[in-house]
Amino acid sequence: MAEVIRINNDTVRIEDGGVRFFLLEGSEKALLIDTGMNTPDAKKIAESFSDLPLILINTHADRDHISGNPSFDTFYMSPAEAENYAFGTQQTVSDVRTRMIPVKEGDIIDLGDRPLEIIDNPGHTPGSIAILDVKNRVLIGGDAIQDGNIFMFGKARNIERYVASLQHVLEYRDRFDVVYPSHGTFPVSPDLIKKLIGGAQEIIAGTAESTTAEWFGMKIRLFKFPYAGFLCDL
């Protein structure tokens, strides 16, 4: 069962096993950021905390972030994530696009005196995004910025793009003071971003040490650093 924890008067985090998602309120609307792994009733949970009209955005479409999506007629997401969403839900890309409201870098979703700015952040998945809660100076980073194990194996992942994306996120560094990650410790310092870049660059250069691990019968490689891990293809 999901654990609901209030961060402040207008922000809630929902802990769903190994993943978390968020409910944000403005003066006019409320927004769910992702819907978890085992929380098909995510919409009901959100509505129990807010009477405002509720909308949904997905940071990306891995299965542990979309369990409650079927309760919504539409959701915001990067168009680059449509194939990943279709694969995880056994839908057609066309079906996904009929429900998806596309977002891209620079778009603003205003909840009413609470603007949220979209930052493209591909690499972990093709259409991963980060969300800047402008007035609160919070970056909601999805899976890309965390101190747990970051999935970088399989055809949807690209570690070179991941590095470039995090370097791009650092261009916004003077606009946020803290990062809310989807996994691992909550919250994390923005200083983690440079460490993740460095670790990923070591992996690309072939200088990082690794061990072999197994994920649901699949052999993968684990690069474990003091600040986070990366799960990569063999």
N, CA, C and O of each residue as an XYZ file, in Angstrom:
936
protein
N       0.839     -1.194      0.000
C       0.000      0.000      0.000
C       0.877      1.248      0.000
O       1.860      1.320      0.737
N       0.526      2.218     -0.816
C       1.317      3.436     -0.922
C       1.274      4.223      0.381
O       0.254      4.265      1.069
N       2.405      4.845      0.705
C       2.507      5.710      1.876
C       2.506      7.154      1.399
O       3.305      7.533      0.544
N       1.612      7.954      1.953
C       1.478      9.348      1.541
C       2.112     10.236      2.605
O       1.783     10.140      3.787
N       3.029     11.106      2.169
C       3.769     11.966      3.087
C       3.656     13.405      2.590
O       4.008     13.704      1.448
N       3.170     14.281      3.443
C       3.047     15.684      3.052
C       4.394     16.377      3.214
O       4.990     16.350      4.291
N       4.871     16.999      2.131
C       6.125     17.744      2.161
C       5.884     19.142      2.711
O       6.638     19.619      3.559
N       4.834     19.797      2.229
C       4.422     21.102      2.721
C       2.935     21.266      2.418
O       2.278     20.291      2.054
N       2.395     22.459      2.558
C       0.952     22.658      2.421
C       0.421     22.333      1.030
O      -0.753     21.992      0.886
N       1.264     22.432      0.003
C       0.759     22.218     -1.348
C       1.550     21.187     -2.148
O       1.475     21.160     -3.377
N       2.316     20.332     -1.444
C       3.110     19.305     -2.114
C       3.088     18.018     -1.291
O       3.325     18.030     -0.083
N       2.801     16.921     -1.965
C       2.722     15.612     -1.321
C       3.589     14.636     -2.102
O       3.651     14.685     -3.330
N       4.252     13.755     -1.376
C       4.957     12.669     -2.052
C       4.298     11.349     -1.696
O       3.883     11.138     -0.556
N       4.205     10.464     -2.674
C       3.586      9.154     -2.484
C       4.659      8.109     -2.695
O       5.219      7.996     -3.785
N       4.950      7.340     -1.649
C       5.972      6.301     -1.700
C       5.307      4.973     -2.053
O       4.456      4.475     -1.315
N       5.703      4.411     -3.183
C       5.088      3.192     -3.707
C       6.146      2.112     -3.853
O       6.579      1.797     -4.961
N       6.561      1.547     -2.719
C       7.626      0.556     -2.773
C       8.947      1.244     -3.075
O       9.394      2.105     -2.318
N       9.565      0.865     -4.176
C      10.860      1.432     -4.528
C      10.794      2.673     -5.384
O      11.828      3.162     -5.837
N       9.610      3.192     -5.617
C       9.458      4.376     -6.461
C       8.559      5.381     -5.754
O       7.740      5.004     -4.916
N       8.711      6.657     -6.088
C       7.833      7.668     -5.517
C       7.305      8.568     -6.610
O       7.922      8.728     -7.664
N       6.150      9.152     -6.339
C       5.600     10.149     -7.251
C       5.009     11.284     -6.421
O       4.995     11.213     -5.192
N       4.522     12.330     -7.087
C       4.252     13.583     -6.397
C       2.908     14.181     -6.795
O       2.442     14.017     -7.922
N       2.300     14.879     -5.839
C       1.095     15.668     -6.070
C       1.425     17.113     -5.736
O       1.857     17.420     -4.625
N       1.221     17.993     -6.700
C       1.472     19.418     -6.521
C       0.168     20.182     -6.699
O      -0.616     19.871     -7.595
N      -0.068     21.176     -5.853
C      -1.261     22.021     -5.963
C      -0.868     23.465     -6.237
O       0.091     23.983     -5.665
N      -1.631     24.108     -7.129
C      -1.574     25.548     -7.290
C      -2.868     26.142     -6.768
O      -3.568     25.516     -5.973
N      -3.185     27.342     -7.210
C      -4.438     27.962     -6.771
C      -5.628     27.528     -7.623
O      -6.779     27.737     -7.239
N      -5.347     26.913     -8.798
C      -6.430     26.558     -9.713
C      -6.495     25.072    -10.046
O      -7.578     24.538    -10.282
N      -5.345     24.399    -10.067
C      -5.300     22.997    -10.468
C      -4.319     22.231     -9.593
O      -3.458     22.806     -8.928
N      -4.482     20.910     -9.619
C      -3.525     20.011     -8.984
C      -2.922     19.114    -10.058
O      -3.560     18.830    -11.072
N      -1.694     18.674     -9.830
C      -0.971     17.872    -10.818
C      -0.334     16.674    -10.150
O       0.378     16.814     -9.155
N      -0.589     15.489    -10.697
C       0.164     14.303    -10.320
C       1.358     14.194    -11.255
O       1.220     14.308    -12.472
N       2.534     13.970    -10.673
C       3.726     13.699    -11.468
C       4.032     12.218    -11.318
O       4.599     11.783    -10.315
N       3.640     11.434    -12.354
C       3.722      9.971    -12.387
C       2.635      9.334    -11.512
O       1.975     10.010    -10.722
N       2.467      8.012    -11.675
C       1.424      7.305    -10.923
C       1.913      5.982    -10.337
O       1.104      5.117    -10.004
N       3.226      5.820    -10.210
C       3.754      4.707     -9.455
C       3.767      3.369    -10.154
O       3.451      3.241    -11.337
N       4.150      2.370     -9.363
C       4.350      1.011     -9.866
C       3.193      0.085     -9.503
O       2.797     -0.767    -10.299
N       2.654      0.257     -8.294
C       1.587     -0.618     -7.789
C       0.447      0.208     -7.220
O      -0.126     -0.145     -6.189
N       0.116      1.308     -7.890
C      -0.895      2.220     -7.368
C      -1.919      2.554     -8.443
O      -1.972      3.692     -8.910
N      -2.742      1.572     -8.848
C      -3.777      1.880     -9.835
C      -4.792      2.900     -9.347
O      -5.500      3.511    -10.148
N      -4.864      3.086     -8.022
C      -5.786      4.073     -7.459
C      -5.100      5.408     -7.184
O      -5.545      6.165     -6.321
N      -4.027      5.702     -7.907
C      -3.292      6.948     -7.700
C      -4.192      8.171     -7.812
O      -4.037      9.128     -7.054
N      -5.134      8.143     -8.756
C      -6.035      9.285     -8.930
C      -6.905      9.478     -7.688
O      -7.097     10.608     -7.239
N      -7.429      8.397     -7.134
C      -8.257      8.503     -5.935
C      -7.450      9.026     -4.750
O      -7.944      9.825     -3.954
N      -6.209      8.569     -4.643
C      -5.353      9.067     -3.564
C      -5.167     10.570     -3.704
O      -5.290     11.309     -2.727
N      -4.873     11.020     -4.914
C      -4.665     12.452     -5.140
C      -5.932     13.241     -4.832
O      -5.867     14.305     -4.216
N      -7.075     12.729     -5.255
C      -8.335     13.444     -5.042
C      -8.723     13.488     -3.568
O      -9.499     14.351     -3.157
N      -8.190     12.568     -2.774
C      -8.466     12.615     -1.340
C      -7.666     13.711     -0.638
O      -7.960     14.061      0.505
N      -6.652     14.253     -1.324
C      -5.831     15.312     -0.762
C      -6.110     16.666     -1.388
O      -5.678     17.693     -0.865
N      -6.829     16.676     -2.504
C      -7.059     17.945     -3.185
C      -8.429     17.949     -3.844
O      -8.829     16.962     -4.461
N      -9.147     19.059     -3.714
C     -10.443     19.244     -4.369
C     -10.311     19.941     -5.718
O     -11.310     20.143     -6.409
N      -9.100     20.306     -6.097
C      -8.892     21.032     -7.344
C      -8.948     20.091     -8.546
O      -8.693     18.895     -8.400
N      -9.275     20.608     -9.732
C      -9.223     19.786    -10.946
C      -7.832     19.166    -11.086
O      -6.820     19.850    -10.931
N      -7.794     17.863    -11.382
C      -6.556     17.103    -11.345
C      -6.080     16.748    -12.748
O      -6.858     16.262    -13.570
N      -4.793     16.993    -13.020
C      -4.177     16.594    -14.276
C      -2.949     15.738    -13.971
O      -2.512     15.644    -12.824
N      -2.404     15.118    -15.014
C      -1.301     14.168    -14.854
C      -0.201     14.453    -15.859
O      -0.466     14.757    -17.022
N       1.045     14.350    -15.393
C       2.197     14.364    -16.289
C       3.099     13.195    -15.926
O       3.230     12.848    -14.752
N       3.717     12.593    -16.926
C       4.676     11.518    -16.703
C       6.083     11.990    -17.032
O       6.333     12.531    -18.109
N       7.011     11.776    -16.081
C       8.410     12.102    -16.346
C       8.971     11.203    -17.432
O       9.842     11.615    -18.198
N       8.471      9.966    -17.501
C       8.794      9.011    -18.552
C       7.834      7.838    -18.398
O       6.982      7.848    -17.510
N       7.966      6.829    -19.255
C       6.920      5.811    -19.342
C       7.359      4.425    -18.897
O       6.706      3.444    -19.255
N       8.433      4.303    -18.134
C       8.755      2.998    -17.582
C       7.592      2.511    -16.722
O       6.851      3.315    -16.156
N       7.440      1.208    -16.628
C       6.235      0.632    -16.016
C       6.037      1.036    -14.566
O       4.906      1.082    -14.082
N       7.115      1.327    -13.878
C       6.980      1.695    -12.461
C       6.552      3.153    -12.258
O       6.563      3.655    -11.134
N       6.180      3.822    -13.342
C       5.749      5.220    -13.244
C       4.348      5.460    -13.796
O       3.876      6.597    -13.796
N       3.675      4.411    -14.266
C       2.416      4.634    -14.988
C       1.273      3.731    -14.527
O       0.292      3.574    -15.254
N       1.373      3.138    -13.348
C       0.355      2.159    -12.943
C      -1.034      2.755    -12.807
O      -2.027      2.058    -13.016
N      -1.120      4.038    -12.459
C      -2.424      4.664    -12.286
C      -2.891      5.465    -13.486
O      -3.939      6.108    -13.425
N      -2.134      5.440    -14.579
C      -2.503      6.219    -15.760
C      -3.853      5.870    -16.368
O      -4.528      6.772    -16.864
N      -4.293      4.595    -16.358
C      -5.571      4.275    -16.997
C      -6.769      5.038    -16.441
O      -7.799      5.131    -17.108
N      -6.655      5.585    -15.235
C      -7.762      6.338    -14.644
C      -7.906      7.738    -15.238
O      -8.893      8.425    -14.977
N      -6.937      8.155    -16.025
C      -6.947      9.492    -16.624
C      -7.264      9.397    -18.111
O      -6.752      8.522    -18.809
N      -8.109     10.300    -18.587
C      -8.420     10.337    -20.023
C      -7.231     10.823    -20.828
O      -7.006     10.360    -21.947
N      -6.469     11.753    -20.270
C      -5.297     12.317    -20.945
C      -4.169     12.490    -19.946
O      -4.388     12.497    -18.735
N      -2.965     12.629    -20.465
C      -1.801     12.887    -19.624
C      -0.763     13.623    -20.458
O      -0.690     13.446    -21.674
N       0.035     14.445    -19.798
C       1.140     15.145    -20.439
C       2.367     14.229    -20.477
O       2.655     13.524    -19.509
N       3.081     14.247    -21.597
C       4.289     13.441    -21.722
C       5.044     13.886    -22.969
O       4.447     14.424    -23.901
N       6.338     13.665    -22.986
C       7.128     13.956    -24.176
C       6.729     12.999    -25.302
O       6.589     11.801    -25.055
N       6.542     13.492    -26.534
C       6.221     12.612    -27.657
C       7.288     11.546    -27.909
O       6.989     10.477    -28.442
N       8.527     11.839    -27.524
C       9.611     10.877    -27.715
C       9.450      9.642    -26.839
O      10.171      8.658    -27.001
N       8.503      9.699    -25.911
C       8.282      8.585    -24.984
C       7.121      7.693    -25.414
O       6.818      6.715    -24.732
N       6.470      8.007    -26.524
C       5.262      7.275    -26.928
C       5.542      5.796    -27.183
O       4.750      4.946    -26.775
N       6.642      5.473    -27.844
C       6.953      4.064    -28.123
C       7.247      3.300    -26.839
O       6.836      2.149    -26.694
N       7.947      3.925    -25.918
C       8.237      3.281    -24.640
C       6.948      3.007    -23.871
O       6.794      1.945    -23.268
N       6.027      3.963    -23.893
C       4.736      3.788    -23.217
C       3.952      2.649    -23.879
O       3.378      1.800    -23.197
N       3.939      2.645    -25.197
C       3.200      1.602    -25.925
C       3.768      0.219    -25.617
O       3.014     -0.734    -25.421
N       5.079      0.109    -25.573
C       5.723     -1.174    -25.279
C       5.356     -1.668    -23.888
O       5.057     -2.848    -23.705
N       5.378     -0.787    -22.923
C       5.119     -1.179    -21.541
C       3.669     -1.501    -21.248
O       3.369     -2.204    -20.283
N       2.766     -0.993    -22.076
C       1.336     -1.196    -21.823
C       0.658     -2.054    -22.894
O      -0.550     -2.282    -22.845
N       1.445     -2.526    -23.858
C       0.927     -3.351    -24.952
C      -0.186     -2.639    -25.721
O      -1.177     -3.249    -26.123
N       0.004     -1.341    -25.910
C      -0.884     -0.548    -26.742
C      -0.162     -0.200    -28.039
O       1.043     -0.421    -28.165
N      -0.894      0.340    -28.992
C      -0.252      0.868    -30.187
C       0.215      2.295    -29.910
O      -0.331      2.985    -29.049
N       1.217      2.716    -30.642
C       1.698      4.084    -30.499
C       0.577      5.069    -30.822
O       0.467      6.124    -30.197
N      -0.246      4.718    -31.797
C      -1.373      5.575    -32.166
C      -2.344      5.745    -31.000
O      -2.830      6.847    -30.747
N      -2.624      4.652    -30.292
C      -3.523      4.726    -29.133
C      -2.930      5.630    -28.041
O      -3.642      6.413    -27.412
N      -1.626      5.503    -27.832
C      -0.974      6.326    -26.819
C      -1.088      7.798    -27.193
O      -1.370      8.639    -26.339
N      -0.874      8.106    -28.451
C      -0.880      9.507    -28.883
C      -2.262     10.144    -28.807
O      -2.375     11.367    -28.715
N      -3.312      9.329    -28.845
C      -4.650      9.914    -28.726
C      -4.912     10.422    -27.314
O      -5.749     11.305    -27.125
N      -4.219      9.888    -26.329
C      -4.418     10.293    -24.938
C      -3.341     11.260    -24.454
O      -3.537     11.973    -23.469
N      -2.216     11.280    -25.140
C      -1.066     12.057    -24.696
C      -1.176     13.512    -25.139
O      -1.472     13.799    -26.299
N      -0.935     14.427    -24.199
C      -0.773     15.843    -24.512
C       0.726     16.100    -24.547
O       1.377     16.052    -23.503
N       1.293     16.374    -25.723
C       2.751     16.474    -25.827
C       3.315     17.694    -25.110
O       2.729     18.776    -25.137
N       4.464     17.498    -24.470
C       5.192     18.610    -23.857
C       6.630     18.570    -24.356
O       7.142     17.524    -24.753
N       7.257     19.722    -24.326
C       8.644     19.834    -24.776
C       9.364     20.879    -23.928
O       8.749     21.614    -23.155
N      10.664     20.920    -24.094
C      11.494     21.879    -23.370
C      10.943     23.295    -23.475
O      10.615     23.770    -24.562
N      10.848     23.954    -22.337
C      10.396     25.336    -22.299
C       8.912     25.510    -22.077
O       8.466     26.608    -21.743
N       8.124     24.442    -22.255
C       6.689     24.541    -21.992
C       6.456     24.839    -20.516
O       7.213     24.394    -19.654
N       5.410     25.592    -20.240
C       5.020     25.924    -18.871
C       3.628     25.364    -18.606
O       2.691     25.628    -19.359
N       3.500     24.599    -17.542
C       2.192     24.174    -17.038
C       1.959     24.970    -15.764
O       2.657     24.778    -14.768
N       0.986     25.858    -15.796
C       0.724     26.728    -14.643
C      -0.476     26.201    -13.872
O      -1.584     26.134    -14.403
N      -0.254     25.830    -12.633
C      -1.317     25.303    -11.784
C      -2.110     26.420    -11.107
O      -3.009     26.152    -10.310
N      -1.778     27.657    -11.422
C      -2.359     28.819    -10.751
C      -1.364     29.344     -9.742
O      -1.285     28.850     -8.618
N      -0.599     30.353    -10.149
C       0.449     30.936     -9.324
C       1.511     29.905     -8.941
O       2.217     30.064     -7.945
N       1.614     28.839     -9.753
C       2.661     27.836     -9.546
C       3.099     27.307    -10.916
O       2.649     26.243    -11.342
N       3.967     28.039    -11.600
C       4.411     27.597    -12.923
C       5.413     26.452    -12.834
O       6.316     26.461    -11.997
N       5.242     25.482    -13.698
C       6.134     24.339    -13.798
C       6.739     24.334    -15.199
O       6.011     24.322    -16.192
N       8.056     24.343    -15.279
C       8.743     24.431    -16.564
C       9.331     23.078    -16.946
O       9.966     22.415    -16.126
N       9.117     22.677    -18.187
C       9.594     21.391    -18.675
C      11.029     21.524    -19.170
O      11.369     22.471    -19.879
N      11.871     20.559    -18.786
C      13.250     20.471    -19.255
C      13.441     19.094    -19.886
O      13.247     18.080    -19.215
N      13.813     19.042    -21.142
C      14.092     17.753    -21.782
C      15.306     17.118    -21.122
O      16.306     17.789    -20.866
N      15.212     15.803    -20.845
C      16.268     15.122    -20.101
C      16.415     13.676    -20.579
O      16.386     12.755    -19.763
N      16.574     13.460    -21.894
C      16.629     12.085    -22.423
C      17.922     11.378    -22.059
O      18.903     12.007    -21.665
N      17.905     10.060    -22.199
C      19.076      9.239    -21.921
C      18.677      8.012    -21.131
O      18.901      6.884    -21.570
N      18.082      8.230    -19.955
C      17.510      7.097    -19.220
C      16.424      6.454    -20.066
O      16.367      5.229    -20.173
N      15.569      7.261    -20.665
C      14.650      6.846    -21.720
C      14.647      7.947    -22.783
O      15.121      9.053    -22.524
N      14.118      7.656    -23.979
C      14.195      8.650    -25.062
C      13.462      9.949    -24.774
O      13.852     11.003    -25.275
N      12.389      9.887    -23.961
C      11.585     11.079    -23.725
C      11.534     11.508    -22.276
O      10.584     12.176    -21.868
N      12.524     11.146    -21.494
C      12.552     11.573    -20.087
C      12.574     13.091    -19.996
O      13.233     13.768    -20.785
N      11.842     13.610    -19.019
C      11.845     15.044    -18.754
C      12.100     15.279    -17.274
O      11.870     14.405    -16.438
N      12.581     16.483    -16.970
C      12.611     16.996    -15.607
C      11.626     18.154    -15.541
O      11.294     18.757    -16.561
N      11.163     18.459    -14.333
C      10.141     19.489    -14.145
C      10.638     20.466    -13.094
O      10.926     20.084    -11.960
N      10.733     21.726    -13.481
C      11.209     22.769    -12.581
C      10.019     23.481    -11.948
O       9.249     24.159    -12.629
N       9.879     23.316    -10.632
C       8.861     24.029     -9.852
C       9.443     25.415     -9.560
O      10.149     25.614     -8.572
N       9.130     26.355    -10.436
C       9.895     27.603    -10.550
C       9.928     28.383     -9.236
O      11.007     28.699     -8.735
N       8.772     28.694     -8.679
C       8.729     29.555     -7.501
C       9.288     28.872     -6.259
O       9.833     29.536     -5.377
N       9.157     27.556     -6.184
C       9.662     26.834     -5.023
C      11.117     26.408     -5.168
O      11.713     25.878     -4.230
N      11.692     26.643     -6.363
C      13.096     26.339     -6.625
C      13.416     24.868     -6.385
O      14.423     24.518     -5.770
N      12.527     24.023     -6.890
C      12.658     22.570     -6.772
C      12.735     21.972     -8.171
O      11.963     22.348     -9.053
N      13.663     21.042     -8.377
C      13.724     20.280     -9.618
C      13.225     18.871     -9.346
O      13.766     18.174     -8.487
N      12.204     18.449    -10.067
C      11.703     17.084     -9.972
C      12.349     16.324    -11.125
O      12.014     16.529    -12.292
N      13.277     15.448    -10.774
C      14.220     14.924    -11.764
C      13.916     13.571    -12.347
O      14.690     13.082    -13.170
N      12.805     12.929    -11.954
C      12.521     11.598    -12.486
C      13.558     10.595    -12.034
O      14.000     10.632    -10.885
N      13.955      9.694    -12.925
C      14.925      8.656    -12.586
C      16.364      9.081    -12.831
O      17.288      8.440    -12.329
N      16.570     10.141    -13.586
C      17.915     10.485    -14.032
C      18.808     10.999    -12.915
O      20.025     10.821    -12.964
N      18.214     11.640    -11.901
C      18.997     12.241    -10.821
C      18.570     11.600     -9.516
O      17.539     11.962     -8.949
N      19.359     10.645     -9.036
C      19.032      9.880     -7.830
C      20.297      9.215     -7.331
O      21.300      9.145     -8.042
N      20.241      8.721     -6.083
C      21.411      8.031     -5.532
C      21.205      6.522     -5.435
O      21.965      5.835     -4.751
N      20.173      5.997     -6.120
C      19.979      4.560     -6.209
C      20.687      4.002     -7.432
O      21.694      4.550     -7.881
N      20.157      2.908     -7.970
C      20.712      2.299     -9.177
C      19.919      2.777    -10.390
O      18.711      2.554    -10.470
N      20.583      3.424    -11.317
C      19.940      4.013    -12.485
C      19.986      3.022    -13.640
O      21.058      2.559    -14.031
N      18.814      2.700    -14.183
C      18.732      1.724    -15.271
C      19.260      2.341    -16.559
O      18.743      3.349    -17.041
N      20.307      1.713    -17.111
C      20.870      2.157    -18.377
C      21.091      0.967    -19.303
O      21.973      1.008    -20.161
N      20.293     -0.102    -19.140
C      20.417     -1.255    -20.028
C      19.151     -1.407    -20.859
O      18.062     -1.012    -20.441
N      19.313     -1.983    -22.033
C      18.180     -2.158    -22.945
C      18.193     -1.108    -24.044
O      18.906     -0.109    -23.955
N      17.407     -1.340    -25.068
C      17.476     -0.512    -26.272
C      16.989      0.922    -26.057
O      17.339      1.809    -26.836
N      16.193      1.163    -25.022
C      15.648      2.514    -24.819
C      16.640      3.447    -24.133
O      16.370      4.642    -24.011
N      17.790      2.926    -23.678
C      18.720      3.725    -22.882
C      19.906      4.191    -23.728
O      20.322      3.517    -24.671
N      20.428      5.342    -23.371
C      21.578      5.883    -24.097
C      22.418      6.708    -23.133
O      22.048      7.827    -22.778
N      23.544      6.156    -22.712
C      24.319      6.800    -21.659
C      25.011      8.071    -22.153
O      25.238      8.991    -21.368
N      25.345      8.133    -23.437
C      25.929      9.374    -23.961
C      24.909     10.518    -23.918
O      25.243     11.640    -23.539
N      23.680     10.227    -24.305
C      22.627     11.248    -24.223
C      22.342     11.611    -22.772
O      22.037     12.761    -22.459
N      22.441     10.636    -21.905
C      22.238     10.882    -20.475
C      23.237     11.922    -19.955
O      22.858     12.852    -19.244
N      24.500     11.759    -20.312
C      25.522     12.719    -19.884
C      25.210     14.100    -20.443
O      25.247     15.090    -19.712
N      24.904     14.170    -21.733
C      24.603     15.460    -22.353
C      23.391     16.119    -21.699
O      23.363     17.337    -21.526
N      22.394     15.318    -21.336
C      21.191     15.859    -20.709
C      21.484     16.433    -19.337
O      21.003     17.515    -18.999
N      22.270     15.718    -18.544
C      22.596     16.236    -17.215
C      23.455     17.498    -17.316
O      23.315     18.415    -16.508
N      24.326     17.539    -18.292
C      25.090     18.773    -18.507
C      24.145     19.926    -18.854
O      24.359     21.063    -18.434
N      23.102     19.619    -19.623
C      22.108     20.631    -19.959
C      21.322     21.066    -18.713
O      21.055     22.254    -18.533
N      20.958     20.122    -17.869
C      20.234     20.453    -16.638
C      21.051     21.425    -15.780
O      20.489     22.297    -15.118
N      22.368     21.270    -15.796
C      23.214     22.165    -15.012
C      23.133     23.614    -15.489
O      23.506     24.526    -14.751
N      22.656     23.833    -16.698
C      22.455     25.195    -17.170
C      21.351     25.903    -16.371
O      21.268     27.131    -16.378
N      20.515     25.135    -15.694
C      19.423     25.675    -14.871
C      19.816     25.730    -13.395
O      18.984     26.049    -12.545
N      21.071     25.423    -13.084
C      21.470     25.198    -11.694
C      21.154     26.370    -10.769
O      20.860     26.160     -9.592
N      21.209     27.586    -11.274
C      20.942     28.730    -10.398
C      19.457     28.947    -10.141
O      19.075     29.924     -9.497
N      18.603     28.031    -10.649
C      17.164     28.189    -10.493
C      16.544     27.145     -9.568
O      15.334     27.172     -9.348
N      17.341     26.227     -9.020
C      16.785     25.260     -8.057
C      17.790     24.986     -6.942
O      19.005     25.053     -7.132
N      17.231     24.672     -5.764
C      18.041     24.448     -4.566
C      18.054     22.997     -4.120
O      18.893     22.605     -3.308
N      17.133     22.195     -4.641
C      16.997     20.824     -4.199
C      16.396     20.005     -5.335
O      15.718     20.544     -6.209
N      16.652     18.695     -5.315
C      16.110     17.788     -6.321
C      15.225     16.752     -5.638
O      15.613     16.144     -4.640
N      14.023     16.563     -6.194
C      13.130     15.498     -5.749
C      13.267     14.331     -6.731
O      12.798     14.435     -7.865
N      13.895     13.227     -6.326
C      14.077     12.083     -7.225
C      12.934     11.083     -7.110
O      12.183     11.090     -6.135
N      12.812     10.222     -8.118
C      11.777      9.191     -8.112
C      12.208      7.942     -7.352
O      11.364      7.125     -6.985
N      13.496      7.782     -7.112
C      14.026      6.616     -6.400
C      15.119      7.074     -5.440
O      15.617      8.197     -5.529
N      15.479      6.184     -4.527
C      16.589      6.464     -3.627
C      16.220      7.427     -2.517
O      15.056      7.545     -2.134
N      17.230      8.112     -2.007
C      17.062      9.044     -0.897
C      16.208     10.232     -1.331
O      16.282     10.679     -2.475
N      15.397     10.735     -0.403
C      14.600     11.936     -0.668
C      14.883     12.975      0.398
O      14.860     12.654      1.586
N      15.155     14.239     -0.004
C      15.521     14.676     -1.351
C      17.010     14.479     -1.551
O      17.676     13.893     -0.698
N      17.550     14.965     -2.681
C      18.989     14.913     -2.898
C      19.493     16.304     -3.260
O      18.745     17.169     -3.717
N      20.793     16.484     -3.037
C      21.424     17.768     -3.341
C      21.685     17.896     -4.842
O      21.987     16.898     -5.497
N      21.577     19.084     -5.388
C      21.966     19.294     -6.787
C      23.421     18.935     -7.071
O      23.782     18.686     -8.221
N      24.265     18.906     -6.029
C      25.665     18.529     -6.220
C      25.805     17.116     -6.778
O      26.832     16.779     -7.368
N      24.773     16.288     -6.595
C      24.807     14.924     -7.112
C      24.919     14.897     -8.631
O      25.473     13.950     -9.189
N      24.406     15.910     -9.302
C      24.354     15.893    -10.771
C      25.755     15.782    -11.361
O      25.976     14.970    -12.260
N      26.695     16.571    -10.882
C      28.055     16.505    -11.406
C      28.693     15.146    -11.123
O      29.462     14.635    -11.937
N      28.376     14.571     -9.981
C      28.918     13.246     -9.659
C      28.380     12.199    -10.631
O      29.131     11.338    -11.089
N      27.086     12.265    -10.950
C      26.495     11.316    -11.895
C      27.117     11.472    -13.285
O      27.386     10.484    -13.968
N      27.340     12.704    -13.688
C      28.013     12.939    -14.976
C      29.389     12.282    -14.980
O      29.759     11.599    -15.934
N      30.140     12.495    -13.906
C      31.478     11.924    -13.832
C      31.471     10.408    -13.873
O      32.291      9.804    -14.565
N      30.552      9.781    -13.139
C      30.469      8.329    -13.147
C      30.112      7.786    -14.520
O      30.720      6.826    -14.994
N      29.125      8.402    -15.158
C      28.724      7.961    -16.494
C      29.853      8.146    -17.500
O      30.027      7.318    -18.395
N      30.612      9.210    -17.366
C      31.748      9.432    -18.267
C      32.824      8.369    -18.065
O      33.460      7.947    -19.031
N      33.036      7.933    -16.833
C      33.980      6.845    -16.573
C      33.523      5.553    -17.249
O      34.331      4.810    -17.806
N      32.219      5.298    -17.191
C      31.685      4.099    -17.847
C      31.915      4.174    -19.349
O      32.352      3.199    -19.961
N      31.625      5.314    -19.940
C      31.810      5.495    -21.380
C      33.284      5.317    -21.761
O      33.594      4.721    -22.792
N      34.189      5.836    -20.923
C      35.619      5.762    -21.209
C      36.202      4.376    -20.956
O      37.324      4.082    -21.368
N      35.428      3.523    -20.272
C      35.915      2.175    -19.973
C      36.844      2.103    -18.788
O      37.584      1.130    -18.641
N      36.823      3.112    -17.939
C      37.728      3.141    -16.789
C      37.039      2.782    -15.472
O      37.709      2.669    -14.446
N      35.732      2.603    -15.479
C      34.998      2.281    -14.250
C      34.961      0.772    -14.022
O      34.849     -0.008    -14.968
N      35.057      0.378    -12.772
C      34.974     -1.042    -12.421
C      33.524     -1.468    -12.288
O      32.657     -0.674    -11.924
N      33.274     -2.751    -12.592
C      31.898     -3.242    -12.546
C      31.864     -4.683    -12.067
O      32.885     -5.370    -12.037
N      30.680     -5.124    -11.698
C      30.416     -6.522    -11.384
C      29.239     -6.985    -12.230
O      28.466     -6.167    -12.728
N      29.106     -8.291    -12.392
C      27.975     -8.850    -13.128
C      26.811     -9.073    -12.176
O      26.990     -9.586    -11.072
N      25.633     -8.689    -12.603
C      24.431     -8.861    -11.797
C      23.347     -9.501    -12.658
O      23.523     -9.686    -13.863
N      22.236     -9.832    -12.030
C      21.127    -10.441    -12.750
C      19.848     -9.684    -12.432
O      19.582     -9.356    -11.275
N      19.053     -9.406    -13.469
C      17.791     -8.698    -13.303
C      16.702     -9.489    -14.012
O      16.619     -9.477    -15.240
N      15.857    -10.183    -13.230
C      14.791    -11.016    -13.780
C      15.308    -11.933    -14.879
O      14.728    -12.028    -15.961
N      16.427    -12.614    -14.572
C      16.992    -13.577    -15.502
C      17.909    -12.980    -16.551
O      18.510    -13.712    -17.337
N      18.026    -11.653    -16.575
C      18.882    -10.980    -17.566
C      20.214    -10.625    -16.930
O      20.254    -10.025    -15.856
N      21.303    -10.993    -17.587
C      22.630    -10.649    -17.108
C      22.942     -9.199    -17.465
O      22.821     -8.787    -18.619
N      23.338     -8.449    -16.469
C      23.663     -7.037    -16.676
C      24.949     -6.708    -15.918
O      25.499     -7.540    -15.197
N      25.402     -5.491    -16.101
C      26.627     -5.045    -15.436
C      26.280     -3.914    -14.475
O      25.588     -2.964    -14.841
N      26.766     -4.026    -13.249
C      26.542     -3.007    -12.227
C      27.820     -2.217    -12.001
O      28.854     -2.770    -11.628
N      27.729     -0.920    -12.233
C      28.804      0.005    -11.883
C      28.361      0.725    -10.613
O      27.419      1.517    -10.636
N      29.041      0.447     -9.513
C      28.625      1.000     -8.226
C      29.626      2.051     -7.769
O      30.799      1.756     -7.542
N      29.142      3.282     -7.637
C      29.947      4.387     -7.139
C      29.479      4.738     -5.727
O      28.401      4.295     -5.329
N      30.235      5.506     -4.962
C      29.801      5.859     -3.605
C      28.493      6.643     -3.569
O      27.801      6.636     -2.550
N      28.146      7.311     -4.648
C      26.989      8.194     -4.674
C      25.798      7.623     -5.439
O      24.697      8.158     -5.313
N      25.969      6.558     -6.229
C      24.882      5.971     -7.018
C      25.421      4.773     -7.784
O      26.625      4.515     -7.797
N      24.510      4.046     -8.422
C      24.930      2.933     -9.267
C      24.308      3.067    -10.656
O      23.317      3.772    -10.848
N      24.917      2.371    -11.617
C      24.390      2.327    -12.978
C      24.287      0.861    -13.389
O      25.256      0.108    -13.294
N      23.112      0.472    -13.841
C      22.880     -0.874    -14.356
C      22.922     -0.787    -15.873
O      22.090     -0.124    -16.493
N      23.906     -1.467    -16.467
C      24.175     -1.326    -17.896
C      24.199     -2.689    -18.585
O      24.250     -3.731    -17.931
N      24.161     -2.660    -19.912
C      24.281     -3.884    -20.695
C      25.667     -4.479    -20.504
O      26.635     -3.764    -20.246
N      25.749     -5.811    -20.637
C      27.042     -6.481    -20.589
C      27.866     -6.098    -21.823
O      28.997     -6.558    -21.978
